[in-house]
Amino acid sequence: MTDLDARALREAYDSQIRPELPDPVPAGVTVDRDGPLFRVLGLDQRGFLTYRTLDGLAGAELDALIARQVEFFRARGEAVEWKLAGHDEPADLGDRLRAAGFVPEDQETVVIGPVAPLAAAVPVLPEGVRLREVTSRADLERIAAMEEEVWHSDRGHLVTGLAREIEADPQSIAIVVAEAGETVVSAGWIRYEGDGGFVSLWGGSTLPQWRRKGIYRALVAYRARLAQQRGKTLVQVDCSPDSRPILERLGLVAVTTTTPYVYTP
């Protein structure tokens, strides 16, 4: 596999990242299984449905699997996200989810690339901005407050979810903030994906007045160096249209898309 072989990178993504399950499972979180599908409960503000493949399910059998998830979460009175990859089969899966009441949210692009060039980058931070690794609940609350300012919606679930991951295994995740004085201006975290070569990057939201100053690139480089220290070789990001050009300039390549399909009782 070459660093820029998109097909091979996607195959590695399918085999090493998917299904996207917490490991170890934090306290208060449960994972159960329905055929090829895994249900994750208690990690976020809504349930999560994940899988590697659907094992060839199609037609009435696939509709029945989808219907069971709708009934399960309707009974709980809880919303749920079905994470659909652009290369998932069958090709009409998105149509079947919509027919069952799932609503697609914004599509993201999965980009993957080698860790080493990212780790070697030395972006220049704006004067007065520093990067710092954090674990305390107070810092997690500051991250959530920053994200609420960016997205104008409640981000309290981040505090609970990240705190549970840290408590379950502090070596499985690292959280980095960019601070200007006492203000969190951006934040991102890295998850070390099991024993394989992958890490995944999350977060990256930045206050509007601090964008286009190299902070996001600096957060990427910092986390890539953490990955390199752990012997990881590949980095994966589900990125927005805003961050995709930055990541592609840094050497990552698009391998597929992901779309959250959300059912709300």
Disulfide bonds with the S-S distance in Angstrom:
none
